[in-house]
Amino acid sequence: MSPTSPPPILLLPDELLIEIAAVQPQKSLTPEPPSEWVLSHVCSRFRRAVTGAAALWTRIVVDLCCDTSAELFRLYLERSGVCEMDATLRAMDSDLPAAPKGLQYLSPHVGRIARLTIIVEARQALETILSSLPNVAMPALQHLEIENSSDRDIDLLDLSPLKLPNITSLKMTRCTPSFPPPQWMRALTHLHLEDNPYPVRENSDIFQFITMQHPSLVYLYLDLMKAIFPLGSGIVSQSLTHLDLQFNEGEKPWPELDVLAIRPRPAEIENGYTTLQEVVCWKRSQQESLPTFKLSANLFEREFWAENGVVVELLEEYSMIGSVF
């Protein structure tokens, strides 16, 4: 390169610069400036290219307790144009103003939010944020995440005023919705409840209760570390394909399952069989007891069970409610 030649980066076309700026961690909360800011300060041409690309300004994080952060938030909202957004609202101070600037700036744009994450340390702050949303429908929102970062649970949170006609995924950490759940929650396909159990009536079958309230669930993560509910007779769901449970490991651990009924979907038979073999071998290595497996015909006929002394029974088709693989 001759002394008068421009640096190679300056020779890149605007389209490639925009692609470079777009390669960054999702919703980065680190203090390092995002790549769109770094590139926009290289030269005036980069600045024009980056600031003019609305798609680069759609991942937004705002501290609602900080006016400076709110002004930066406003800039992102303006530059994102009409694109759908991934917004994270943080309120780590319990003394959140009644009408934070960040929420005022967000109000005209809520219809563009496709993914919304709310992180708070106090119930009052969370209620302030939620109260700013009910009057406007959020048709683009598909994923809502609410995280309580304090040590105190936020129970019986009223989500019914929210207008979320197209939401499919809800994640809640250390907070639980009130009962009965709002109508829009019945359409959820993904429900993730962490560090706080779902609010069920005493002595209710928790799986039956949840699947009745959310009949379209495909994915369910349920945290049972803080409370034990009756397991009931089974999981009655035609749609559920992924079940992730967090169990209590204290002095009174969740009782071992006596019977485990499994029928993989046709395309997942071999994966299911491999997983079961691994589970059996691991349990045996830990000298742990195994449940009685009730298996669909395509699993029941495998030689592995007899060779390894595993008790299996043939699962009648009518008694199986879905796949766990």
C-alpha positions as CSV (number, residue, x, y, z in Angstrom):
1,M,0.0,0.0,0.0
2,S,1.4,3.4,-1.0
3,P,1.5,6.2,1.6
4,T,-1.2,8.0,-0.3
5,S,-3.6,5.0,-0.6
6,P,-6.7,5.2,1.6
7,P,-7.1,2.5,4.2
8,P,-8.8,-0.6,2.9
9,I,-11.8,-0.1,5.1
10,L,-12.5,3.2,3.3
11,L,-12.8,1.4,0.0
12,L,-15.6,-0.8,1.2
13,P,-19.1,-0.1,-0.3
14,D,-21.8,1.3,2.0
15,E,-23.8,-1.9,1.8
16,L,-20.8,-3.9,3.3
17,L,-20.3,-1.3,6.0
18,I,-23.9,-1.7,7.1
19,E,-23.5,-5.5,7.2
20,I,-20.3,-5.1,9.4
21,A,-22.2,-2.8,11.8
22,A,-25.0,-5.3,12.0
23,V,-22.7,-8.1,13.3
24,Q,-22.9,-7.5,17.1
25,P,-24.3,-9.4,20.1
26,Q,-28.0,-9.3,20.6
27,K,-29.1,-6.7,23.1
28,S,-25.5,-6.2,24.4
29,L,-25.6,-4.6,27.9
30,T,-21.8,-4.2,28.1
31,P,-20.3,-0.7,28.4
32,E,-18.5,-1.0,25.1
33,P,-20.1,1.2,22.4
34,P,-22.1,-0.8,19.8
35,S,-20.6,-1.2,16.4
36,E,-23.0,1.2,14.7
37,W,-21.5,4.0,16.9
38,V,-17.9,2.9,16.3
39,L,-18.3,2.9,12.5
40,S,-20.2,6.1,12.4
41,H,-17.2,7.9,13.9
42,V,-14.7,6.7,11.3
43,C,-15.5,9.3,8.6
44,S,-18.4,11.3,7.4
45,R,-19.3,8.8,4.7
46,F,-19.5,6.0,7.2
47,R,-21.7,8.2,9.4
48,R,-24.1,8.9,6.6
49,A,-24.3,5.2,5.7
50,V,-24.8,3.9,9.2
51,T,-27.2,6.6,10.4
52,G,-29.3,6.1,7.3
53,A,-29.7,2.4,7.7
54,A,-32.8,2.0,9.9
55,A,-32.3,-1.7,10.5
56,L,-29.1,-0.9,12.5
57,W,-31.0,1.0,15.2
58,T,-33.6,-1.6,16.1
59,R,-31.9,-3.2,19.1
60,I,-32.5,-0.7,21.9
61,V,-31.6,-0.7,25.6
62,V,-32.7,2.1,27.9
63,D,-32.3,2.9,31.6
64,L,-35.6,4.5,32.5
65,C,-34.0,6.1,35.6
66,C,-31.5,8.0,33.5
67,D,-32.4,11.0,31.3
68,T,-29.2,10.7,29.3
69,S,-30.1,7.1,28.4
70,A,-33.6,8.2,27.6
71,E,-32.3,10.8,25.1
72,L,-30.1,8.1,23.4
73,F,-33.2,5.9,23.3
74,R,-35.1,8.7,21.5
75,L,-32.4,8.8,18.9
76,Y,-32.6,5.1,18.3
77,L,-36.4,5.3,18.0
78,E,-36.1,8.0,15.4
79,R,-33.4,6.3,13.4
80,S,-35.1,2.9,13.4
81,G,-37.8,4.4,11.1
82,V,-40.7,2.0,10.7
83,C,-38.7,-1.2,11.4
84,E,-39.7,-3.6,14.1
85,M,-37.7,-3.3,17.3
86,D,-36.1,-5.4,20.0
87,A,-36.4,-3.1,23.1
88,T,-35.1,-3.6,26.6
89,L,-36.4,-1.4,29.4
90,R,-34.4,-1.3,32.6
91,A,-35.5,0.3,35.9
92,M,-33.0,-0.6,38.6
93,D,-34.1,2.2,40.9
94,S,-37.3,1.7,43.0
95,D,-37.9,5.5,42.8
96,L,-38.9,5.4,39.1
97,P,-40.7,8.6,38.1
98,A,-44.4,8.3,37.4
99,A,-43.9,9.3,33.8
100,P,-40.2,8.5,32.8
101,K,-39.0,10.3,29.7
102,G,-38.0,6.9,28.1
103,L,-41.6,5.7,28.3
104,Q,-42.9,9.0,26.9
105,Y,-40.6,8.6,23.9
106,L,-41.6,5.0,23.4
107,S,-45.3,5.5,23.4
108,P,-45.8,6.4,19.7
109,H,-43.6,3.5,18.7
110,V,-45.0,0.6,20.8
111,G,-46.7,-0.9,17.7
112,R,-43.3,-1.6,16.2
113,I,-41.9,-3.7,19.1
114,A,-41.5,-7.3,18.2
115,R,-39.5,-8.3,21.3
116,L,-39.8,-6.6,24.6
117,T,-37.6,-7.2,27.7
118,I,-38.4,-5.5,31.0
119,I,-35.9,-5.7,33.9
120,V,-36.8,-4.2,37.2
121,E,-35.9,-4.4,40.9
122,A,-39.2,-3.2,42.4
123,R,-42.9,-4.0,41.8
124,Q,-43.8,-0.3,41.6
125,A,-41.4,0.2,38.8
126,L,-42.8,-2.7,36.9
127,E,-46.3,-1.5,37.4
128,T,-45.3,1.9,36.1
129,I,-43.9,0.4,32.9
130,L,-46.9,-1.9,32.3
131,S,-49.4,0.9,33.0
132,S,-47.9,2.9,30.1
133,L,-48.7,0.1,27.6
134,P,-52.4,-0.9,27.9
135,N,-53.9,1.9,25.9
136,V,-52.1,1.0,22.7
137,A,-52.2,-2.4,20.9
138,M,-48.9,-4.0,20.2
139,P,-49.6,-6.1,17.1
140,A,-45.9,-6.7,16.3
141,L,-45.0,-8.1,19.7
142,Q,-44.3,-11.8,19.7
143,H,-41.9,-12.2,22.7
144,L,-42.3,-10.7,26.1
145,E,-39.8,-11.2,28.9
146,I,-40.2,-9.8,32.4
147,E,-37.3,-10.1,34.9
148,N,-37.4,-9.2,38.5
149,S,-33.7,-8.8,39.5
150,S,-34.4,-8.4,43.2
151,D,-34.5,-11.1,45.8
152,R,-38.2,-10.5,46.5
153,D,-40.8,-12.2,44.3
154,I,-43.4,-10.2,42.5
155,D,-46.6,-12.2,42.8
156,L,-50.0,-12.0,41.1
157,L,-48.9,-9.5,38.5
158,D,-51.9,-8.3,36.5
159,L,-51.2,-8.6,32.8
160,S,-54.8,-8.5,31.6
161,P,-54.8,-4.8,30.4
162,L,-52.0,-5.5,27.9
163,K,-53.2,-5.8,24.3
164,L,-50.9,-8.4,22.7
165,P,-52.9,-10.1,19.9
166,N,-50.0,-11.9,18.2
167,I,-47.7,-12.8,21.1
168,T,-46.4,-16.4,21.2
169,S,-43.7,-16.4,23.8
170,L,-43.6,-15.3,27.5
171,K,-40.7,-15.6,29.9
172,M,-41.1,-14.4,33.6
173,T,-38.3,-14.5,36.2
174,R,-39.2,-14.2,39.9
175,C,-42.7,-12.9,39.1
176,T,-46.0,-14.7,38.4
177,P,-49.1,-13.6,36.6
178,S,-52.4,-13.3,38.4
179,F,-55.2,-15.8,37.9
180,P,-57.1,-16.2,35.7
181,P,-54.5,-15.4,33.0
182,P,-55.6,-12.9,30.4
183,Q,-57.1,-14.1,27.1
184,W,-53.9,-13.4,25.1
185,M,-51.9,-15.8,27.2
186,R,-54.1,-18.7,26.0
187,A,-52.4,-18.4,22.5
188,L,-48.9,-18.8,23.9
189,T,-46.8,-21.5,22.3
190,H,-43.7,-20.9,24.6
191,L,-44.0,-20.3,28.3
192,H,-40.9,-20.0,30.5
193,L,-41.4,-19.5,34.3
194,E,-38.2,-19.3,36.2
195,D,-37.4,-19.0,39.9
196,N,-41.1,-18.9,40.7
197,P,-43.9,-21.5,40.2
198,Y,-47.0,-20.9,38.3
199,P,-49.9,-19.8,40.6
200,V,-52.1,-22.8,40.9
201,R,-54.8,-23.7,43.4
202,E,-53.9,-25.8,46.3
203,N,-53.8,-29.6,45.5
204,S,-54.2,-28.9,41.8
205,D,-52.5,-31.1,39.2
206,I,-50.0,-28.4,38.0
207,F,-49.5,-29.9,34.5
208,Q,-53.2,-30.3,33.9
209,F,-53.8,-26.8,35.2
210,I,-51.3,-25.1,33.0
211,T,-52.1,-27.0,29.8
212,M,-55.8,-26.2,30.3
213,Q,-55.0,-22.5,30.6
214,H,-52.5,-22.6,27.7
215,P,-53.8,-25.2,25.2
216,S,-51.4,-24.2,22.4
217,L,-48.1,-24.7,24.3
218,V,-45.2,-26.3,22.4
219,Y,-42.5,-25.4,25.0
220,L,-42.9,-25.2,28.8
221,Y,-40.2,-24.4,31.3
222,L,-41.4,-24.8,34.8
223,D,-39.5,-24.0,38.0
224,L,-40.6,-26.2,40.9
225,M,-37.7,-25.3,43.3
226,K,-39.9,-23.1,45.6
227,A,-43.0,-25.2,45.9
228,I,-44.2,-28.7,45.3
229,F,-47.5,-29.4,43.6
230,P,-49.2,-32.7,42.9
231,L,-47.8,-34.3,39.7
232,G,-51.2,-35.8,38.8
233,S,-51.7,-38.5,36.4
234,G,-49.9,-37.1,33.4
235,I,-49.5,-34.2,31.0
236,V,-52.5,-33.8,28.8
237,S,-51.4,-31.8,25.8
238,Q,-51.5,-32.6,22.1
239,S,-49.2,-29.7,21.3
240,L,-46.4,-29.8,23.9
241,T,-43.1,-31.1,22.4
242,H,-40.5,-29.6,24.9
243,L,-40.9,-29.9,28.7
244,D,-38.1,-28.5,30.9
245,L,-38.5,-28.9,34.7
246,Q,-36.4,-27.5,37.5
247,F,-36.9,-29.7,40.6
248,N,-36.4,-29.2,44.3
249,E,-33.3,-30.8,45.7
250,G,-33.7,-30.0,49.4
251,E,-34.5,-32.3,52.3
252,K,-37.8,-33.4,50.6
253,P,-36.9,-33.8,46.9
254,W,-39.5,-34.3,44.2
255,P,-40.4,-38.0,44.4
256,E,-38.9,-40.3,41.7
257,L,-41.3,-41.1,38.9
258,D,-42.8,-44.6,39.1
259,V,-43.9,-44.7,35.5
260,L,-42.7,-42.8,32.4
261,A,-44.7,-43.0,29.3
262,I,-43.0,-42.0,26.0
263,R,-44.0,-42.0,22.4
264,P,-41.7,-40.0,20.1
265,R,-42.9,-38.4,17.0
266,P,-42.1,-40.6,13.9
267,A,-39.3,-38.3,12.8
268,E,-37.7,-38.4,16.3
269,I,-37.8,-42.1,17.1
270,E,-34.1,-42.7,16.8
271,N,-33.2,-39.5,18.7
272,G,-35.6,-40.6,21.4
273,Y,-34.2,-44.1,21.6
274,T,-30.7,-42.8,21.8
275,T,-31.6,-40.3,24.6
276,L,-33.3,-43.1,26.6
277,Q,-30.3,-45.3,26.3
278,E,-28.1,-42.5,27.6
279,V,-30.5,-41.9,30.5
280,V,-30.5,-45.5,31.5
281,C,-26.7,-45.8,31.3
282,W,-26.3,-42.7,33.4
283,K,-28.8,-43.7,36.0
284,R,-27.2,-47.1,36.3
285,S,-23.7,-45.5,36.7
286,Q,-25.1,-43.3,39.5
287,Q,-26.8,-46.4,41.1
288,E,-30.2,-44.7,40.8
289,S,-33.4,-46.5,40.3
290,L,-35.3,-46.4,37.0
291,P,-39.0,-45.9,36.5
292,T,-41.1,-48.4,34.6
293,F,-41.0,-47.2,31.0
294,K,-44.3,-47.4,29.0
295,L,-43.1,-47.2,25.4
296,S,-44.8,-47.0,22.1
297,A,-44.4,-50.0,19.8
298,N,-41.5,-48.6,17.8
299,L,-39.5,-48.3,21.1
300,F,-40.9,-51.3,23.0
301,E,-39.5,-53.8,20.5
302,R,-35.9,-52.7,20.8
303,E,-33.5,-55.4,22.3
304,F,-31.7,-52.9,24.5
305,W,-34.3,-53.2,27.3
306,A,-34.1,-56.9,27.8
307,E,-30.3,-56.9,27.4
308,N,-30.0,-54.4,30.2
309,G,-32.8,-55.6,32.5
310,V,-34.9,-52.5,32.0
311,V,-38.6,-52.9,32.9
312,V,-40.7,-51.8,29.9
313,E,-44.4,-52.1,29.1
314,L,-46.2,-51.5,25.8
315,L,-47.9,-48.2,25.8
316,E,-51.5,-48.3,24.6
317,E,-52.1,-45.6,21.9
318,Y,-55.1,-44.1,23.7
319,S,-53.2,-43.5,26.9
320,M,-50.4,-41.5,25.3
321,I,-50.9,-37.7,25.3
322,G,-47.9,-36.5,23.3
323,S,-44.2,-36.6,22.8
324,V,-41.5,-35.6,25.2
325,F,-38.8,-35.5,22.5
